[in-house]
């Protein structure tokens, strides 16, 4: 049944990619806010449609933990 283990490892890779994308998006959101502050834009209106970067980071860590769990399960399942 190594095919099941490869599926778990593949899913771990998918969640790891989501982890990286969430952190890159959070970094981009922080940079947008900093640029808005530097240009003296009305930041109050800007805050109504951007995604909280802290929420993206938390979601990224959750994806990382899921990926790590699936990777460990897949490796253990391959070894058995």
PyMOL Python script that loads the backbone (N, CA, C, O; Angstrom):
from pymol import cmd

cmd.read_pdbstr("""\
ATOM      1  N   UNK A   1       0.791  -1.197   0.000  1.00  0.00           N
ATOM      2  CA  UNK A   1       0.000   0.000   0.000  1.00  0.00           C
ATOM      3  C   UNK A   1       0.844   1.276   0.000  1.00  0.00           C
ATOM      4  O   UNK A   1       0.450   2.262   0.624  1.00  0.00           O
ATOM      5  N   UNK A   2       1.978   1.287  -0.672  1.00  0.00           N
ATOM      6  CA  UNK A   2       2.776   2.521  -0.669  1.00  0.00           C
ATOM      7  C   UNK A   2       2.115   3.652  -1.438  1.00  0.00           C
ATOM      8  O   UNK A   2       2.515   4.807  -1.293  1.00  0.00           O
ATOM      9  N   UNK A   3       1.112   3.346  -2.254  1.00  0.00           N
ATOM     10  CA  UNK A   3       0.439   4.412  -2.998  1.00  0.00           C
ATOM     11  C   UNK A   3      -0.263   5.368  -2.042  1.00  0.00           C
ATOM     12  O   UNK A   3      -0.291   6.575  -2.282  1.00  0.00           O
ATOM     13  N   UNK A   4      -0.831   4.838  -0.959  1.00  0.00           N
ATOM     14  CA  UNK A   4      -1.474   5.701   0.039  1.00  0.00           C
ATOM     15  C   UNK A   4      -0.456   6.624   0.703  1.00  0.00           C
ATOM     16  O   UNK A   4      -0.752   7.784   0.987  1.00  0.00           O
ATOM     17  N   UNK A   5       0.730   6.106   0.946  1.00  0.00           N
ATOM     18  CA  UNK A   5       1.778   6.925   1.562  1.00  0.00           C
ATOM     19  C   UNK A   5       2.204   8.039   0.623  1.00  0.00           C
ATOM     20  O   UNK A   5       2.456   9.160   1.066  1.00  0.00           O
ATOM     21  N   UNK A   6       2.288   7.748  -0.662  1.00  0.00           N
ATOM     22  CA  UNK A   6       2.670   8.784  -1.632  1.00  0.00           C
ATOM     23  C   UNK A   6       1.580   9.856  -1.744  1.00  0.00           C
ATOM     24  O   UNK A   6       1.876  11.031  -1.963  1.00  0.00           O
ATOM     25  N   UNK A   7       0.334   9.445  -1.594  1.00  0.00           N
ATOM     26  CA  UNK A   7      -0.756  10.425  -1.603  1.00  0.00           C
ATOM     27  C   UNK A   7      -0.629  11.354  -0.399  1.00  0.00           C
ATOM     28  O   UNK A   7      -0.802  12.565  -0.532  1.00  0.00           O
ATOM     29  N   UNK A   8      -0.331  10.800   0.768  1.00  0.00           N
ATOM     30  CA  UNK A   8      -0.154  11.629   1.964  1.00  0.00           C
ATOM     31  C   UNK A   8       1.024  12.587   1.812  1.00  0.00           C
ATOM     32  O   UNK A   8       0.939  13.749   2.208  1.00  0.00           O
ATOM     33  N   UNK A   9       2.117  12.100   1.241  1.00  0.00           N
ATOM     34  CA  UNK A   9       3.288  12.953   1.032  1.00  0.00           C
ATOM     35  C   UNK A   9       2.971  14.046   0.012  1.00  0.00           C
ATOM     36  O   UNK A   9       3.422  15.182   0.158  1.00  0.00           O
ATOM     37  N   UNK A  10       2.203  13.709  -1.012  1.00  0.00           N
ATOM     38  CA  UNK A  10       1.797  14.714  -1.992  1.00  0.00           C
ATOM     39  C   UNK A  10       0.899  15.780  -1.385  1.00  0.00           C
ATOM     40  O   UNK A  10       1.023  16.963  -1.701  1.00  0.00           O
ATOM     41  N   UNK A  11      -0.011  15.351  -0.505  1.00  0.00           N
ATOM     42  CA  UNK A  11      -0.867  16.317   0.182  1.00  0.00           C
ATOM     43  C   UNK A  11      -0.041  17.208   1.100  1.00  0.00           C
ATOM     44  O   UNK A  11      -0.335  18.394   1.249  1.00  0.00           O
ATOM     45  N   UNK A  12       0.987  16.640   1.712  1.00  0.00           N
ATOM     46  CA  UNK A  12       1.881  17.441   2.560  1.00  0.00           C
ATOM     47  C   UNK A  12       2.570  18.512   1.718  1.00  0.00           C
ATOM     48  O   UNK A  12       2.714  19.652   2.159  1.00  0.00           O
ATOM     49  N   UNK A  13       2.991  18.153   0.523  1.00  0.00           N
ATOM     50  CA  UNK A  13       3.599  19.136  -0.373  1.00  0.00           C
ATOM     51  C   UNK A  13       2.632  20.242  -0.741  1.00  0.00           C
ATOM     52  O   UNK A  13       3.023  21.407  -0.813  1.00  0.00           O
ATOM     53  N   UNK A  14       1.376  19.896  -0.973  1.00  0.00           N
ATOM     54  CA  UNK A  14       0.355  20.891  -1.297  1.00  0.00           C
ATOM     55  C   UNK A  14       0.164  21.873  -0.146  1.00  0.00           C
ATOM     56  O   UNK A  14       0.098  23.081  -0.370  1.00  0.00           O
ATOM     57  N   UNK A  15       0.074  21.369   1.078  1.00  0.00           N
ATOM     58  CA  UNK A  15      -0.099  22.254   2.227  1.00  0.00           C
ATOM     59  C   UNK A  15       1.157  23.083   2.493  1.00  0.00           C
ATOM     60  O   UNK A  15       1.063  24.212   2.973  1.00  0.00           O
ATOM     61  N   UNK A  16       2.325  22.531   2.184  1.00  0.00           N
ATOM     62  CA  UNK A  16       3.551  23.317   2.337  1.00  0.00           C
ATOM     63  C   UNK A  16       3.573  24.473   1.340  1.00  0.00           C
ATOM     64  O   UNK A  16       4.025  25.569   1.673  1.00  0.00           O
ATOM     65  N   UNK A  17       3.092  24.240   0.127  1.00  0.00           N
ATOM     66  CA  UNK A  17       3.003  25.321  -0.866  1.00  0.00           C
ATOM     67  C   UNK A  17       2.006  26.388  -0.392  1.00  0.00           C
ATOM     68  O   UNK A  17       2.252  27.583  -0.559  1.00  0.00           O
ATOM     69  N   UNK A  18       0.882  25.958   0.197  1.00  0.00           N
ATOM     70  CA  UNK A  18      -0.069  26.921   0.757  1.00  0.00           C
ATOM     71  C   UNK A  18       0.567  27.738   1.877  1.00  0.00           C
ATOM     72  O   UNK A  18       0.298  28.932   2.007  1.00  0.00           O
ATOM     73  N   UNK A  19       1.409  27.096   2.687  1.00  0.00           N
ATOM     74  CA  UNK A  19       2.128  27.778   3.760  1.00  0.00           C
ATOM     75  C   UNK A  19       3.012  28.885   3.195  1.00  0.00           C
ATOM     76  O   UNK A  19       3.004  30.009   3.696  1.00  0.00           O
ATOM     77  N   UNK A  20       3.765  28.568   2.164  1.00  0.00           N
ATOM     78  CA  UNK A  20       4.656  29.559   1.553  1.00  0.00           C
ATOM     79  C   UNK A  20       3.851  30.697   0.937  1.00  0.00           C
ATOM     80  O   UNK A  20       4.205  31.864   1.101  1.00  0.00           O
ATOM     81  N   UNK A  21       2.774  30.371   0.231  1.00  0.00           N
ATOM     82  CA  UNK A  21       1.948  31.406  -0.393  1.00  0.00           C
ATOM     83  C   UNK A  21       1.305  32.325   0.639  1.00  0.00           C
ATOM     84  O   UNK A  21       1.215  33.532   0.415  1.00  0.00           O
ATOM     85  N   UNK A  22       0.858  31.777   1.761  1.00  0.00           N
ATOM     86  CA  UNK A  22       0.250  32.605   2.803  1.00  0.00           C
ATOM     87  C   UNK A  22       1.257  33.582   3.382  1.00  0.00           C
ATOM     88  O   UNK A  22       0.924  34.742   3.623  1.00  0.00           O
ATOM     89  N   UNK A  23       2.483  33.131   3.607  1.00  0.00           N
ATOM     90  CA  UNK A  23       3.488  34.026   4.160  1.00  0.00           C
ATOM     91  C   UNK A  23       3.910  35.094   3.151  1.00  0.00           C
ATOM     92  O   UNK A  23       4.155  36.239   3.529  1.00  0.00           O
ATOM     93  N   UNK A  24       3.996  34.729   1.880  1.00  0.00           N
ATOM     94  CA  UNK A  24       4.334  35.731   0.869  1.00  0.00           C
ATOM     95  C   UNK A  24       3.219  36.760   0.739  1.00  0.00           C
ATOM     96  O   UNK A  24       3.494  37.950   0.581  1.00  0.00           O
ATOM     97  N   UNK A  25       1.979  36.325   0.803  1.00  0.00           N
ATOM     98  CA  UNK A  25       0.848  37.259   0.713  1.00  0.00           C
ATOM     99  C   UNK A  25       0.809  38.187   1.923  1.00  0.00           C
ATOM    100  O   UNK A  25       0.517  39.375   1.786  1.00  0.00           O
ATOM    101  N   UNK A  26       1.105  37.646   3.117  1.00  0.00           N
ATOM    102  CA  UNK A  26       1.130  38.477   4.325  1.00  0.00           C
ATOM    103  C   UNK A  26       2.229  39.525   4.228  1.00  0.00           C
ATOM    104  O   UNK A  26       2.032  40.674   4.623  1.00  0.00           O
ATOM    105  N   UNK A  27       3.375  39.135   3.706  1.00  0.00           N
ATOM    106  CA  UNK A  27       4.483  40.081   3.538  1.00  0.00           C
ATOM    107  C   UNK A  27       4.101  41.172   2.544  1.00  0.00           C
ATOM    108  O   UNK A  27       4.432  42.341   2.745  1.00  0.00           O
ATOM    109  N   UNK A  28       3.412  40.798   1.482  1.00  0.00           N
ATOM    110  CA  UNK A  28       2.966  41.758   0.481  1.00  0.00           C
ATOM    111  C   UNK A  28       1.945  42.736   1.083  1.00  0.00           C
ATOM    112  O   UNK A  28       2.002  43.935   0.808  1.00  0.00           O
ATOM    113  N   UNK A  29       1.018  42.229   1.898  1.00  0.00           N
ATOM    114  CA  UNK A  29       0.025  43.091   2.541  1.00  0.00           C
ATOM    115  C   UNK A  29       0.700  44.085   3.481  1.00  0.00           C
ATOM    116  O   UNK A  29       0.321  45.256   3.516  1.00  0.00           O
ATOM    117  N   UNK A  30       1.698  43.631   4.244  1.00  0.00           N
ATOM    118  CA  UNK A  30       2.424  44.534   5.133  1.00  0.00           C
ATOM    119  C   UNK A  30       3.137  45.624   4.339  1.00  0.00           C
ATOM    120  O   UNK A  30       3.155  46.786   4.745  1.00  0.00           O
ATOM    121  N   UNK A  31       3.719  45.246   3.212  1.00  0.00           N
ATOM    122  CA  UNK A  31       4.424  46.213   2.378  1.00  0.00           C
ATOM    123  C   UNK A  31       3.455  47.245   1.794  1.00  0.00           C
ATOM    124  O   UNK A  31       3.795  48.424   1.691  1.00  0.00           O
ATOM    125  N   UNK A  32       2.250  46.806   1.412  1.00  0.00           N
ATOM    126  CA  UNK A  32       1.254  47.740   0.885  1.00  0.00           C
ATOM    127  C   UNK A  32       0.856  48.773   1.935  1.00  0.00           C
ATOM    128  O   UNK A  32       0.726  49.959   1.630  1.00  0.00           O
ATOM    129  N   UNK A  33       0.664  48.320   3.167  1.00  0.00           N
ATOM    130  CA  UNK A  33       0.283  49.233   4.238  1.00  0.00           C
ATOM    131  C   UNK A  33       1.411  50.217   4.514  1.00  0.00           C
ATOM    132  O   UNK A  33       1.168  51.410   4.697  1.00  0.00           O
ATOM    133  N   UNK A  34       2.644  49.720   4.545  1.00  0.00           N
ATOM    134  CA  UNK A  34       3.783  50.602   4.780  1.00  0.00           C
ATOM    135  C   UNK A  34       3.926  51.631   3.665  1.00  0.00           C
ATOM    136  O   UNK A  34       4.221  52.797   3.926  1.00  0.00           O
ATOM    137  N   UNK A  35       3.719  51.201   2.427  1.00  0.00           N
ATOM    138  CA  UNK A  35       3.790  52.144   1.310  1.00  0.00           C
ATOM    139  C   UNK A  35       2.687  53.190   1.395  1.00  0.00           C
ATOM    140  O   UNK A  35       2.908  54.358   1.076  1.00  0.00           O
ATOM    141  N   UNK A  36       1.507  52.773   1.822  1.00  0.00           N
ATOM    142  CA  UNK A  36       0.400  53.719   1.955  1.00  0.00           C
ATOM    143  C   UNK A  36       0.708  54.756   3.030  1.00  0.00           C
ATOM    144  O   UNK A  36       0.388  55.935   2.875  1.00  0.00           O
ATOM    145  N   UNK A  37       1.327  54.316   4.112  1.00  0.00           N
ATOM    146  CA  UNK A  37       1.690  55.259   5.168  1.00  0.00           C
ATOM    147  C   UNK A  37       2.769  56.223   4.702  1.00  0.00           C
ATOM    148  O   UNK A  37       2.747  57.400   5.062  1.00  0.00           O
ATOM    149  N   UNK A  38       3.704  55.740   3.912  1.00  0.00           N
ATOM    150  CA  UNK A  38       4.778  56.598   3.416  1.00  0.00           C
ATOM    151  C   UNK A  38       4.259  57.639   2.434  1.00  0.00           C
ATOM    152  O   UNK A  38       4.801  58.742   2.362  1.00  0.00           O
ATOM    153  N   UNK A  39       3.237  57.312   1.689  1.00  0.00           N
ATOM    154  CA  UNK A  39       2.702  58.246   0.700  1.00  0.00           C
ATOM    155  C   UNK A  39       1.618  59.140   1.288  1.00  0.00           C
ATOM    156  O   UNK A  39       1.034  59.953   0.573  1.00  0.00           O
ATOM    157  N   UNK A  40       1.342  58.999   2.583  1.00  0.00           N
ATOM    158  CA  UNK A  40       0.363  59.824   3.286  1.00  0.00           C
ATOM    159  C   UNK A  40      -1.047  59.681   2.702  1.00  0.00           C
ATOM    160  O   UNK A  40      -1.817  60.641   2.662  1.00  0.00           O
ATOM    161  N   UNK A  41      -1.364  58.472   2.255  1.00  0.00           N
ATOM    162  CA  UNK A  41      -2.722  58.209   1.786  1.00  0.00           C
ATOM    163  C   UNK A  41      -3.663  58.116   2.977  1.00  0.00           C
ATOM    164  O   UNK A  41      -3.222  58.007   4.122  1.00  0.00           O
ATOM    165  N   UNK A  42      -4.922  58.157   2.709  1.00  0.00           N
ATOM    166  CA  UNK A  42      -5.907  57.946   3.751  1.00  0.00           C
ATOM    167  C   UNK A  42      -5.947  56.449   4.057  1.00  0.00           C
ATOM    168  O   UNK A  42      -6.598  55.679   3.352  1.00  0.00           O
ATOM    169  N   UNK A  43      -5.256  56.055   5.096  1.00  0.00           N
ATOM    170  CA  UNK A  43      -5.113  54.640   5.421  1.00  0.00           C
ATOM    171  C   UNK A  43      -6.414  54.075   5.992  1.00  0.00           C
ATOM    172  O   UNK A  43      -6.635  52.865   5.932  1.00  0.00           O
ATOM    173  N   UNK A  44      -7.269  54.924   6.538  1.00  0.00           N
ATOM    174  CA  UNK A  44      -8.529  54.440   7.099  1.00  0.00           C
ATOM    175  C   UNK A  44      -9.392  53.794   6.016  1.00  0.00           C
ATOM    176  O   UNK A  44     -10.003  52.755   6.263  1.00  0.00           O
ATOM    177  N   UNK A  45      -9.453  54.378   4.843  1.00  0.00           N
ATOM    178  CA  UNK A  45     -10.215  53.796   3.752  1.00  0.00           C
ATOM    179  C   UNK A  45      -9.548  52.566   3.175  1.00  0.00           C
ATOM    180  O   UNK A  45     -10.224  51.686   2.640  1.00  0.00           O
ATOM    181  N   UNK A  46      -8.247  52.492   3.275  1.00  0.00           N
ATOM    182  CA  UNK A  46      -7.503  51.345   2.756  1.00  0.00           C
ATOM    183  C   UNK A  46      -7.788  50.096   3.579  1.00  0.00           C
ATOM    184  O   UNK A  46      -7.819  48.989   3.041  1.00  0.00           O
ATOM    185  N   UNK A  47      -7.994  50.268   4.874  1.00  0.00           N
ATOM    186  CA  UNK A  47      -8.158  49.128   5.763  1.00  0.00           C
ATOM    187  C   UNK A  47      -9.446  48.363   5.576  1.00  0.00           C
ATOM    188  O   UNK A  47      -9.604  47.294   6.165  1.00  0.00           O
ATOM    189  N   UNK A  48     -10.369  48.862   4.783  1.00  0.00           N
ATOM    190  CA  UNK A  48     -11.655  48.202   4.663  1.00  0.00           C
ATOM    191  C   UNK A  48     -11.642  47.012   3.704  1.00  0.00           C
ATOM    192  O   UNK A  48     -12.558  46.191   3.741  1.00  0.00           O
ATOM    193  N   UNK A  49     -10.622  46.901   2.846  1.00  0.00           N
ATOM    194  CA  UNK A  49     -10.668  45.815   1.872  1.00  0.00           C
ATOM    195  C   UNK A  49      -9.417  44.956   1.843  1.00  0.00           C
ATOM    196  O   UNK A  49      -9.329  44.060   1.003  1.00  0.00           O
ATOM    197  N   UNK A  50      -8.464  45.180   2.702  1.00  0.00           N
ATOM    198  CA  UNK A  50      -7.282  44.321   2.692  1.00  0.00           C
ATOM    199  C   UNK A  50      -7.423  43.193   3.712  1.00  0.00           C
ATOM    200  O   UNK A  50      -8.179  43.295   4.679  1.00  0.00           O
ATOM    201  N   UNK A  51      -6.695  42.142   3.478  1.00  0.00           N
ATOM    202  CA  UNK A  51      -6.733  40.970   4.346  1.00  0.00           C
ATOM    203  C   UNK A  51      -5.746  41.189   5.492  1.00  0.00           C
ATOM    204  O   UNK A  51      -4.645  41.694   5.277  1.00  0.00           O
ATOM    205  N   UNK A  52      -6.131  40.819   6.678  1.00  0.00           N
ATOM    206  CA  UNK A  52      -5.235  40.947   7.818  1.00  0.00           C
ATOM    207  C   UNK A  52      -4.009  40.052   7.614  1.00  0.00           C
ATOM    208  O   UNK A  52      -4.141  38.852   7.373  1.00  0.00           O
ATOM    209  N   UNK A  53      -2.837  40.636   7.711  1.00  0.00           N
ATOM    210  CA  UNK A  53      -1.630  39.845   7.501  1.00  0.00           C
ATOM    211  C   UNK A  53      -1.410  38.853   8.641  1.00  0.00           C
ATOM    212  O   UNK A  53      -0.832  37.787   8.431  1.00  0.00           O
ATOM    213  N   UNK A  54      -1.867  39.197   9.850  1.00  0.00           N
ATOM    214  CA  UNK A  54      -1.736  38.268  10.972  1.00  0.00           C
ATOM    215  C   UNK A  54      -2.565  37.008  10.758  1.00  0.00           C
ATOM    216  O   UNK A  54      -2.139  35.909  11.112  1.00  0.00           O
ATOM    217  N   UNK A  55      -3.738  37.171  10.182  1.00  0.00           N
ATOM    218  CA  UNK A  55      -4.583  36.012   9.899  1.00  0.00           C
ATOM    219  C   UNK A  55      -3.945  35.117   8.838  1.00  0.00           C
ATOM    220  O   UNK A  55      -4.039  33.892   8.908  1.00  0.00           O
ATOM    221  N   UNK A  56      -3.296  35.742   7.854  1.00  0.00           N
ATOM    222  CA  UNK A  56      -2.607  34.943   6.841  1.00  0.00           C
ATOM    223  C   UNK A  56      -1.442  34.175   7.444  1.00  0.00           C
ATOM    224  O   UNK A  56      -1.196  33.027   7.074  1.00  0.00           O
ATOM    225  N   UNK A  57      -0.731  34.796   8.362  1.00  0.00           N
ATOM    226  CA  UNK A  57       0.389  34.104   8.999  1.00  0.00           C
ATOM    227  C   UNK A  57      -0.100  32.933   9.853  1.00  0.00           C
ATOM    228  O   UNK A  57       0.507  31.862   9.850  1.00  0.00           O
ATOM    229  N   UNK A  58      -1.192  33.139  10.580  1.00  0.00           N
ATOM    230  CA  UNK A  58      -1.747  32.046  11.395  1.00  0.00           C
ATOM    231  C   UNK A  58      -2.214  30.903  10.492  1.00  0.00           C
ATOM    232  O   UNK A  58      -1.959  29.734  10.780  1.00  0.00           O
ATOM    233  N   UNK A  59      -2.895  31.247   9.407  1.00  0.00           N
ATOM    234  CA  UNK A  59      -3.313  30.216   8.452  1.00  0.00           C
ATOM    235  C   UNK A  59      -2.127  29.504   7.829  1.00  0.00           C
ATOM    236  O   UNK A  59      -2.180  28.303   7.569  1.00  0.00           O
ATOM    237  N   UNK A  60      -1.058  30.250   7.592  1.00  0.00           N
ATOM    238  CA  UNK A  60       0.157  29.633   7.063  1.00  0.00           C
ATOM    239  C   UNK A  60       0.764  28.633   8.032  1.00  0.00           C
ATOM    240  O   UNK A  60       1.201  27.553   7.634  1.00  0.00           O
ATOM    241  N   UNK A  61       0.788  29.005   9.321  1.00  0.00           N
ATOM    242  CA  UNK A  61       1.321  28.068  10.313  1.00  0.00           C
ATOM    243  C   UNK A  61       0.440  26.828  10.449  1.00  0.00           C
ATOM    244  O   UNK A  61       0.944  25.725  10.660  1.00  0.00           O
ATOM    245  N   UNK A  62      -0.867  27.009  10.328  1.00  0.00           N
ATOM    246  CA  UNK A  62      -1.766  25.849  10.374  1.00  0.00           C
ATOM    247  C   UNK A  62      -1.490  24.926   9.188  1.00  0.00           C
ATOM    248  O   UNK A  62      -1.447  23.706   9.347  1.00  0.00           O
ATOM    249  N   UNK A  63      -1.304  25.508   7.995  1.00  0.00           N
ATOM    250  CA  UNK A  63      -0.969  24.701   6.812  1.00  0.00           C
ATOM    251  C   UNK A  63       0.357  23.976   7.005  1.00  0.00           C
ATOM    252  O   UNK A  63       0.510  22.826   6.594  1.00  0.00           O
ATOM    253  N   UNK A  64       1.322  24.659   7.637  1.00  0.00           N
ATOM    254  CA  UNK A  64       2.621  24.031   7.890  1.00  0.00           C
ATOM    255  C   UNK A  64       2.477  22.835   8.830  1.00  0.00           C
ATOM    256  O   UNK A  64       3.078  21.787   8.598  1.00  0.00           O
ATOM    257  N   UNK A  65       1.685  22.990   9.887  1.00  0.00           N
ATOM    258  CA  UNK A  65       1.495  21.884  10.823  1.00  0.00           C
ATOM    259  C   UNK A  65       0.780  20.708  10.172  1.00  0.00           C
ATOM    260  O   UNK A  65       1.115  19.553  10.432  1.00  0.00           O
ATOM    261  N   UNK A  66      -0.201  20.997   9.330  1.00  0.00           N
ATOM    262  CA  UNK A  66      -0.890  19.925   8.608  1.00  0.00           C
ATOM    263  C   UNK A  66       0.088  19.219   7.675  1.00  0.00           C
ATOM    264  O   UNK A  66       0.097  17.992   7.588  1.00  0.00           O
ATOM    265  N   UNK A  67       0.916  20.008   6.973  1.00  0.00           N
ATOM    266  CA  UNK A  67       1.890  19.422   6.059  1.00  0.00           C
ATOM    267  C   UNK A  67       2.886  18.549   6.806  1.00  0.00           C
ATOM    268  O   UNK A  67       3.220  17.454   6.353  1.00  0.00           O
ATOM    269  N   UNK A  68       3.358  19.030   7.947  1.00  0.00           N
ATOM    270  CA  UNK A  68       4.323  18.258   8.731  1.00  0.00           C
ATOM    271  C   UNK A  68       3.700  16.957   9.229  1.00  0.00           C
ATOM    272  O   UNK A  68       4.342  15.907   9.192  1.00  0.00           O
ATOM    273  N   UNK A  69       2.457  17.023   9.694  1.00  0.00           N
ATOM    274  CA  UNK A  69       1.764  15.823  10.171  1.00  0.00           C
ATOM    275  C   UNK A  69       1.581  14.809   9.038  1.00  0.00           C
ATOM    276  O   UNK A  69       1.837  13.618   9.218  1.00  0.00           O
ATOM    277  N   UNK A  70       1.138  15.284   7.880  1.00  0.00           N
ATOM    278  CA  UNK A  70       0.937  14.373   6.747  1.00  0.00           C
ATOM    279  C   UNK A  70       2.260  13.777   6.266  1.00  0.00           C
ATOM    280  O   UNK A  70       2.319  12.607   5.889  1.00  0.00           O
ATOM    281  N   UNK A  71       3.307  14.580   6.283  1.00  0.00           N
ATOM    282  CA  UNK A  71       4.615  14.074   5.857  1.00  0.00           C
ATOM    283  C   UNK A  71       5.109  12.988   6.799  1.00  0.00           C
ATOM    284  O   UNK A  71       5.596  11.953   6.344  1.00  0.00           O
ATOM    285  N   UNK A  72       4.994  13.207   8.092  1.00  0.00           N
ATOM    286  CA  UNK A  72       5.422  12.196   9.063  1.00  0.00           C
ATOM    287  C   UNK A  72       4.582  10.928   8.928  1.00  0.00           C
ATOM    288  O   UNK A  72       5.113   9.818   8.959  1.00  0.00           O
ATOM    289  N   UNK A  73       3.268  11.101   8.778  1.00  0.00           N
ATOM    290  CA  UNK A  73       2.404   9.926   8.609  1.00  0.00           C
ATOM    291  C   UNK A  73       2.758   9.159   7.338  1.00  0.00           C
ATOM    292  O   UNK A  73       2.781   7.928   7.347  1.00  0.00           O
ATOM    293  N   UNK A  74       3.034   9.870   6.250  1.00  0.00           N
ATOM    294  CA  UNK A  74       3.395   9.207   5.001  1.00  0.00           C
ATOM    295  C   UNK A  74       4.699   8.459   5.099  1.00  0.00           C
ATOM    296  O   UNK A  74       4.823   7.353   4.573  1.00  0.00           O
ATOM    297  N   UNK A  75       5.687   9.054   5.772  1.00  0.00           N
ATOM    298  CA  UNK A  75       6.995   8.382   5.922  1.00  0.00           C
ATOM    299  C   UNK A  75       6.867   7.162   6.805  1.00  0.00           C
ATOM    300  O   UNK A  75       7.435   6.111   6.507  1.00  0.00           O
ATOM    301  N   UNK A  76       6.119   7.293   7.899  1.00  0.00           N
ATOM    302  CA  UNK A  76       5.918   6.136   8.791  1.00  0.00           C
ATOM    303  C   UNK A  76       5.164   5.042   8.056  1.00  0.00           C
ATOM    304  O   UNK A  76       5.494   3.865   8.196  1.00  0.00           O
ATOM    305  N   UNK A  77       4.165   5.409   7.281  1.00  0.00           N
ATOM    306  CA  UNK A  77       3.381   4.421   6.544  1.00  0.00           C
ATOM    307  C   UNK A  77       4.228   3.729   5.483  1.00  0.00           C
ATOM    308  O   UNK A  77       4.024   2.547   5.205  1.00  0.00           O
ATOM    309  N   UNK A  78       5.172   4.448   4.891  1.00  0.00           N
ATOM    310  CA  UNK A  78       6.080   3.833   3.924  1.00  0.00           C
ATOM    311  C   UNK A  78       7.019   2.841   4.603  1.00  0.00           C
ATOM    312  O   UNK A  78       7.342   1.794   4.042  1.00  0.00           O
ATOM    313  N   UNK A  79       7.451   3.179   5.813  1.00  0.00           N
ATOM    314  CA  UNK A  79       8.407   2.322   6.527  1.00  0.00           C
ATOM    315  C   UNK A  79       7.758   1.041   7.025  1.00  0.00           C
ATOM    316  O   UNK A  79       8.449   0.044   7.231  1.00  0.00           O
ATOM    317  N   UNK A  80       6.460   1.047   7.219  1.00  0.00           N
ATOM    318  CA  UNK A  80       5.779  -0.129   7.770  1.00  0.00           C
ATOM    319  C   UNK A  80       5.509  -1.139   6.714  1.00  0.00           C
ATOM    320  O   UNK A  80       4.941  -2.194   6.999  1.00  0.00           O
TER     321      UNK A  80
END
""", "prot")
cmd.dss("prot")
cmd.show_as("cartoon", "prot")
cmd.util.cbc("prot")
cmd.orient("prot")
